């Protein structure tokens, strides 16, 4: 997933995608402990996608936070 694609998503969609990927990562890690994975690099890809999603999510939260703080003054 590319950063441009992520920036087009709504915050709710980003949060849902993070939950899906974290669940998939958990299942893959659990399975990797008991058997070899078909695609072991999938764990790395998932981890990086989660990081990208969280980065964009944080950027959006910081964009709205100063606006809310400035409104209370």
N, CA, C and O atoms as CSV, one atom per row, in Angstrom:
chain,resi,resn,atom,element,x,y,z
A,1,UNK,N,N,0.850,-1.173,0.000
A,1,UNK,CA,C,0.000,0.000,0.000
A,1,UNK,C,C,0.896,1.235,0.000
A,1,UNK,O,O,1.825,1.344,0.800
A,2,UNK,N,N,0.607,2.151,-0.897
A,2,UNK,CA,C,1.428,3.344,-1.025
A,2,UNK,C,C,0.843,4.487,-0.198
A,2,UNK,O,O,-0.352,4.501,0.101
A,3,UNK,N,N,1.697,5.442,0.167
A,3,UNK,CA,C,1.266,6.559,1.010
A,3,UNK,C,C,0.191,7.391,0.312
A,3,UNK,O,O,-0.726,7.889,0.964
A,4,UNK,N,N,0.297,7.545,-1.011
A,4,UNK,CA,C,-0.717,8.316,-1.744
A,4,UNK,C,C,-2.085,7.655,-1.634
A,4,UNK,O,O,-3.100,8.337,-1.493
A,5,UNK,N,N,-2.109,6.322,-1.700
A,5,UNK,CA,C,-3.361,5.588,-1.572
A,5,UNK,C,C,-3.946,5.760,-0.182
A,5,UNK,O,O,-5.158,5.904,-0.019
A,6,UNK,N,N,-3.080,5.744,0.814
A,6,UNK,CA,C,-3.531,5.861,2.200
A,6,UNK,C,C,-4.115,7.248,2.454
A,6,UNK,O,O,-5.127,7.380,3.143
A,7,UNK,N,N,-3.486,8.272,1.904
A,7,UNK,CA,C,-3.955,9.639,2.134
A,7,UNK,C,C,-5.334,9.888,1.531
A,7,UNK,O,O,-6.015,10.835,1.926
A,8,UNK,N,N,-5.752,9.062,0.590
A,8,UNK,CA,C,-7.076,9.194,-0.004
A,8,UNK,C,C,-8.167,8.598,0.876
A,8,UNK,O,O,-9.348,8.876,0.667
A,9,UNK,N,N,-7.791,7.783,1.854
A,9,UNK,CA,C,-8.750,7.115,2.725
A,9,UNK,C,C,-9.224,8.044,3.841
A,9,UNK,O,O,-8.526,8.981,4.228
A,10,UNK,N,N,-10.407,7.766,4.341
A,10,UNK,CA,C,-10.935,8.491,5.498
A,10,UNK,C,C,-10.290,7.918,6.763
A,10,UNK,O,O,-9.770,6.802,6.750
A,11,UNK,N,N,-10.328,8.684,7.849
A,11,UNK,CA,C,-9.723,8.230,9.112
A,11,UNK,C,C,-10.322,6.912,9.595
A,11,UNK,O,O,-9.603,6.058,10.113
A,12,UNK,N,N,-11.637,6.741,9.429
A,12,UNK,CA,C,-12.291,5.511,9.861
A,12,UNK,C,C,-11.791,4.323,9.042
A,12,UNK,O,O,-11.596,3.230,9.574
A,13,UNK,N,N,-11.586,4.546,7.740
A,13,UNK,CA,C,-11.074,3.481,6.872
A,13,UNK,C,C,-9.640,3.119,7.240
A,13,UNK,O,O,-9.264,1.947,7.207
A,14,UNK,N,N,-8.849,4.115,7.586
A,14,UNK,CA,C,-7.467,3.861,7.996
A,14,UNK,C,C,-7.448,3.026,9.270
A,14,UNK,O,O,-6.694,2.058,9.368
A,15,UNK,N,N,-8.270,3.395,10.242
A,15,UNK,CA,C,-8.321,2.655,11.504
A,15,UNK,C,C,-8.778,1.215,11.269
A,15,UNK,O,O,-8.246,0.289,11.881
A,16,UNK,N,N,-9.752,1.025,10.394
A,16,UNK,CA,C,-10.242,-0.321,10.098
A,16,UNK,C,C,-9.152,-1.144,9.418
A,16,UNK,O,O,-8.978,-2.322,9.729
A,17,UNK,N,N,-8.428,-0.536,8.504
A,17,UNK,CA,C,-7.348,-1.241,7.790
A,17,UNK,C,C,-6.225,-1.624,8.764
A,17,UNK,O,O,-5.649,-2.705,8.647
A,18,UNK,N,N,-5.913,-0.741,9.722
A,18,UNK,CA,C,-4.892,-1.053,10.731
A,18,UNK,C,C,-5.311,-2.277,11.526
A,18,UNK,O,O,-4.509,-3.184,11.750
A,19,UNK,N,N,-6.583,-2.306,11.959
A,19,UNK,CA,C,-7.074,-3.456,12.728
A,19,UNK,C,C,-6.977,-4.750,11.923
A,19,UNK,O,O,-6.567,-5.785,12.448
A,20,UNK,N,N,-7.357,-4.686,10.638
A,20,UNK,CA,C,-7.288,-5.876,9.784
A,20,UNK,C,C,-5.857,-6.387,9.649
A,20,UNK,O,O,-5.601,-7.585,9.770
A,21,UNK,N,N,-4.932,-5.472,9.397
A,21,UNK,CA,C,-3.543,-5.869,9.201
A,21,UNK,C,C,-2.912,-6.392,10.490
A,21,UNK,O,O,-2.129,-7.342,10.457
A,22,UNK,N,N,-3.250,-5.777,11.624
A,22,UNK,CA,C,-2.707,-6.257,12.895
A,22,UNK,C,C,-3.222,-7.659,13.217
A,22,UNK,O,O,-2.491,-8.490,13.755
A,23,UNK,N,N,-4.489,-7.910,12.881
A,23,UNK,CA,C,-5.040,-9.245,13.084
A,23,UNK,C,C,-4.353,-10.263,12.164
A,23,UNK,O,O,-4.022,-11.369,12.594
A,24,UNK,N,N,-4.142,-9.886,10.904
A,24,UNK,CA,C,-3.454,-10.774,9.972
A,24,UNK,C,C,-2.015,-11.031,10.435
A,24,UNK,O,O,-1.530,-12.160,10.362
A,25,UNK,N,N,-1.343,-9.987,10.907
A,25,UNK,CA,C,0.028,-10.146,11.409
A,25,UNK,C,C,0.067,-11.103,12.595
A,25,UNK,O,O,0.958,-11.948,12.687
A,26,UNK,N,N,-0.893,-10.970,13.496
A,26,UNK,CA,C,-0.956,-11.861,14.656
A,26,UNK,C,C,-1.114,-13.312,14.212
A,26,UNK,O,O,-0.414,-14.198,14.702
A,27,UNK,N,N,-2.054,-13.552,13.268
A,27,UNK,CA,C,-2.277,-14.910,12.794
A,27,UNK,C,C,-1.029,-15.479,12.126
A,27,UNK,O,O,-0.683,-16.642,12.336
A,28,UNK,N,N,-0.354,-14.660,11.321
A,28,UNK,CA,C,0.852,-15.129,10.643
A,28,UNK,C,C,1.976,-15.426,11.632
A,28,UNK,O,O,2.682,-16.424,11.486
A,29,UNK,N,N,2.143,-14.574,12.630
A,29,UNK,CA,C,3.182,-14.811,13.633
A,29,UNK,C,C,2.893,-16.087,14.412
A,29,UNK,O,O,3.799,-16.865,14.712
A,30,UNK,N,N,1.634,-16.288,14.732
A,30,UNK,CA,C,1.244,-17.479,15.472
A,30,UNK,C,C,1.514,-18.728,14.635
A,30,UNK,O,O,2.043,-19.721,15.135
A,31,UNK,N,N,1.143,-18.667,13.356
A,31,UNK,CA,C,1.346,-19.803,12.469
A,31,UNK,C,C,2.828,-20.045,12.210
A,31,UNK,O,O,3.252,-21.193,12.074
A,32,UNK,N,N,3.625,-18.973,12.140
A,32,UNK,CA,C,5.054,-19.142,11.868
A,32,UNK,C,C,5.769,-19.853,13.009
A,32,UNK,O,O,6.832,-20.441,12.808
A,33,UNK,N,N,5.194,-19.802,14.200
A,33,UNK,CA,C,5.794,-20.493,15.338
A,33,UNK,C,C,5.607,-22.000,15.239
A,33,UNK,O,O,6.378,-22.762,15.822
A,34,UNK,N,N,4.591,-22.433,14.506
A,34,UNK,CA,C,4.297,-23.863,14.439
A,34,UNK,C,C,4.661,-24.497,13.104
A,34,UNK,O,O,4.884,-25.706,13.036
A,35,UNK,N,N,4.726,-23.696,12.038
A,35,UNK,CA,C,5.028,-24.241,10.722
A,35,UNK,C,C,5.688,-23.174,9.862
A,35,UNK,O,O,5.504,-21.984,10.118
A,36,UNK,N,N,6.445,-23.565,8.861
A,36,UNK,CA,C,7.052,-22.560,7.980
A,36,UNK,C,C,5.991,-21.873,7.110
A,36,UNK,O,O,5.056,-22.514,6.630
A,37,UNK,N,N,6.149,-20.595,6.921
A,37,UNK,CA,C,5.195,-19.830,6.119
A,37,UNK,C,C,5.528,-19.949,4.641
A,37,UNK,O,O,6.687,-20.107,4.257
A,38,UNK,N,N,4.474,-19.868,3.809
A,38,UNK,CA,C,4.681,-19.881,2.362
A,38,UNK,C,C,5.411,-18.621,1.918
A,38,UNK,O,O,6.306,-18.666,1.074
A,39,UNK,N,N,5.010,-17.493,2.507
A,39,UNK,CA,C,5.604,-16.208,2.138
A,39,UNK,C,C,6.054,-15.483,3.414
A,39,UNK,O,O,5.315,-14.653,3.942
A,40,UNK,N,N,7.240,-15.786,3.905
A,40,UNK,CA,C,7.677,-15.170,5.164
A,40,UNK,C,C,7.874,-13.660,5.062
A,40,UNK,O,O,7.834,-12.971,6.081
A,41,UNK,N,N,8.086,-13.129,3.860
A,41,UNK,CA,C,8.250,-11.685,3.704
A,41,UNK,C,C,6.926,-10.934,3.893
A,41,UNK,O,O,6.921,-9.712,4.044
A,42,UNK,N,N,5.820,-11.655,3.886
A,42,UNK,CA,C,4.515,-11.023,4.088
A,42,UNK,C,C,4.465,-10.330,5.448
A,42,UNK,O,O,3.829,-9.286,5.586
A,43,UNK,N,N,5.128,-10.899,6.448
A,43,UNK,CA,C,5.155,-10.255,7.772
A,43,UNK,C,C,5.801,-8.877,7.695
A,43,UNK,O,O,5.312,-7.926,8.306
A,44,UNK,N,N,6.890,-8.764,6.954
A,44,UNK,CA,C,7.578,-7.481,6.809
A,44,UNK,C,C,6.690,-6.476,6.082
A,44,UNK,O,O,6.607,-5.313,6.476
A,45,UNK,N,N,6.030,-6.928,5.023
A,45,UNK,CA,C,5.157,-6.044,4.248
A,45,UNK,C,C,4.011,-5.538,5.118
A,45,UNK,O,O,3.675,-4.354,5.082
A,46,UNK,N,N,3.422,-6.423,5.886
A,46,UNK,CA,C,2.315,-6.031,6.773
A,46,UNK,C,C,2.796,-5.017,7.795
A,46,UNK,O,O,2.129,-4.011,8.039
A,47,UNK,N,N,3.957,-5.280,8.397
A,47,UNK,CA,C,4.494,-4.368,9.416
A,47,UNK,C,C,4.718,-2.972,8.846
A,47,UNK,O,O,4.406,-1.974,9.496
A,48,UNK,N,N,5.257,-2.904,7.636
A,48,UNK,CA,C,5.516,-1.605,7.018
A,48,UNK,C,C,4.219,-0.907,6.617
A,48,UNK,O,O,4.117,0.316,6.719
A,49,UNK,N,N,3.224,-1.677,6.160
A,49,UNK,CA,C,1.932,-1.078,5.818
A,49,UNK,C,C,1.270,-0.484,7.060
A,49,UNK,O,O,0.689,0.600,7.004
A,50,UNK,N,N,1.362,-1.202,8.181
A,50,UNK,CA,C,0.790,-0.691,9.427
A,50,UNK,C,C,1.489,0.609,9.818
A,50,UNK,O,O,0.835,1.562,10.242
A,51,UNK,N,N,2.795,0.653,9.678
A,51,UNK,CA,C,3.547,1.868,10.019
A,51,UNK,C,C,3.127,3.034,9.131
A,51,UNK,O,O,2.964,4.153,9.617
A,52,UNK,N,N,2.951,2.783,7.841
A,52,UNK,CA,C,2.509,3.851,6.930
A,52,UNK,C,C,1.125,4.352,7.305
A,52,UNK,O,O,0.876,5.557,7.328
A,53,UNK,N,N,0.222,3.416,7.598
A,53,UNK,CA,C,-1.136,3.799,7.978
A,53,UNK,C,C,-1.133,4.627,9.262
A,53,UNK,O,O,-1.828,5.639,9.356
A,54,UNK,N,N,-0.354,4.195,10.242
A,54,UNK,CA,C,-0.305,4.932,11.504
A,54,UNK,C,C,0.329,6.310,11.332
A,54,UNK,O,O,-0.052,7.257,12.019
A,55,UNK,N,N,1.288,6.426,10.425
A,55,UNK,CA,C,1.915,7.720,10.164
A,55,UNK,C,C,0.904,8.701,9.598
A,55,UNK,O,O,0.811,9.838,10.059
A,56,UNK,N,N,0.150,8.267,8.606
A,56,UNK,CA,C,-0.859,9.138,7.999
A,56,UNK,C,C,-1.951,9.456,9.015
A,56,UNK,O,O,-2.436,10.586,9.074
A,57,UNK,N,N,-2.339,8.464,9.814
A,57,UNK,CA,C,-3.349,8.683,10.847
A,57,UNK,C,C,-2.884,9.746,11.836
A,57,UNK,O,O,-3.656,10.629,12.212
A,58,UNK,N,N,-1.638,9.663,12.251
A,58,UNK,CA,C,-1.075,10.631,13.198
A,58,UNK,C,C,-0.989,12.022,12.579
A,58,UNK,O,O,-1.284,13.017,13.240
A,59,UNK,N,N,-0.586,12.092,11.315
A,59,UNK,CA,C,-0.528,13.383,10.625
A,59,UNK,C,C,-1.894,14.057,10.627
A,59,UNK,O,O,-2.008,15.253,10.894
A,60,UNK,N,N,-2.921,13.280,10.329
A,60,UNK,CA,C,-4.283,13.838,10.292
A,60,UNK,C,C,-4.730,14.288,11.670
A,60,UNK,O,O,-5.389,15.319,11.805
A,61,UNK,N,N,-4.375,13.524,12.694
A,61,UNK,CA,C,-4.756,13.902,14.051
A,61,UNK,C,C,-4.058,15.188,14.467
A,61,UNK,O,O,-4.651,16.018,15.156
A,62,UNK,N,N,-2.808,15.360,14.058
A,62,UNK,CA,C,-2.077,16.576,14.398
A,62,UNK,C,C,-2.597,17.773,13.622
A,62,UNK,O,O,-2.529,18.899,14.115
A,63,UNK,N,N,-3.114,17.556,12.418
A,63,UNK,CA,C,-3.691,18.654,11.643
A,63,UNK,C,C,-4.941,19.197,12.325
A,63,UNK,O,O,-5.166,20.407,12.345
A,64,UNK,N,N,-5.754,18.302,12.884
A,64,UNK,CA,C,-6.994,18.743,13.520
A,64,UNK,C,C,-6.775,19.241,14.938
A,64,UNK,O,O,-7.551,20.069,15.415
A,65,UNK,N,N,-5.740,18.763,15.633
A,65,UNK,CA,C,-5.485,19.163,17.018
A,65,UNK,C,C,-5.166,20.664,17.150
A,65,UNK,O,O,-5.745,21.306,18.027
A,66,UNK,N,N,-4.280,21.262,16.335
A,66,UNK,CA,C,-4.017,22.697,16.470
A,66,UNK,C,C,-5.256,23.538,16.173
A,66,UNK,O,O,-5.448,24.599,16.767
A,67,UNK,N,N,-6.088,23.066,15.260
A,67,UNK,CA,C,-7.308,23.814,14.948
A,67,UNK,C,C,-8.254,23.832,16.144
A,67,UNK,O,O,-8.890,24.848,16.425
A,68,UNK,N,N,-8.343,22.716,16.840
A,68,UNK,CA,C,-9.202,22.647,18.025
A,68,UNK,C,C,-8.606,23.468,19.161
A,68,UNK,O,O,-9.339,24.142,19.885
A,69,UNK,N,N,-7.285,23.422,19.326
A,69,UNK,CA,C,-6.630,24.171,20.399
A,69,UNK,C,C,-6.759,25.672,20.155
A,69,UNK,O,O,-6.960,26.435,21.101
A,70,UNK,N,N,-6.650,26.096,18.926
A,70,UNK,CA,C,-6.761,27.512,18.590
A,70,UNK,C,C,-8.179,28.037,18.763
A,70,UNK,O,O,-8.370,29.221,19.038
A,71,UNK,N,N,-9.161,27.182,18.609
A,71,UNK,CA,C,-10.561,27.593,18.729
A,71,UNK,C,C,-10.933,27.867,20.186
A,71,UNK,O,O,-11.850,28.646,20.445
A,72,UNK,N,N,-10.245,27.245,21.136
A,72,UNK,CA,C,-10.597,27.426,22.543
A,72,UNK,C,C,-10.000,28.697,23.140
A,72,UNK,O,O,-10.336,29.065,24.265
A,73,UNK,N,N,-9.133,29.359,22.413
A,73,UNK,CA,C,-8.485,30.557,22.953
A,73,UNK,C,C,-9.348,31.755,22.848
A,73,UNK,O,O,-8.946,32.843,23.259
